[in-house]
């Protein structure tokens, strides 16, 4: 497999560094919002978890939008914090055009799937759907695009969060495996669908620009 090397003039530019810093700030801002919500929930005993996604309950439809913002406790939120920071930054930096579609899809898609097909009498909350959706997108996008930065990002997320694959199986009580599986499938599908987006300019060598030799006359 041929590895495509992005043009250093593009990846090392001030614009690229500014884009990376912006991606990091956006990811950090979202995580800070989650912590603020959790602090308010605990501090004022708001019991916001009741607003999560509950399968096939019309009154719980707003939970599709609210569920990713709510967590069952600080341990639950802490488990999602670092993956959201890393994956969010990578997603926004390497795939900014795709991110405008991927992030809303993996934010809302798991909630919709849970509302339609989830277990009865269960409340689904947490931002892990975002984690699984971005993880699957980044990994497959790196394999498909074959450029060095994307492959490095894919290997990084596989090394750091490969264990999360077990979260798509119904093997742990109290874990919303349905939302994990739905988010992962959405991420994989979008990685294929958006495979031609966010392609950085590749490094070109002088011999690539040389005109072909004219054929000698016979």
ABEGO torsion letter per residue (X at the ends): XBBBBBBAAAAABAAAAAAAAAAAAAAAAAAAAAAAAAAAAAAAGAGAAAABBBBGBAAAAAAAAAAAABBAEAAAAAAAAAAAAAAAAAAAAABAAAAAAAAAAAAAAAAAAAAAABBBGBBBBEAAAAAAAAAAAAAAAAAAAGBAAAAAAAAAAAAAAAAAAAAABBABBGBBAAAAAAAAAAAAAAAAAAAABGBBBBBBBAAAABBBBBBBBX
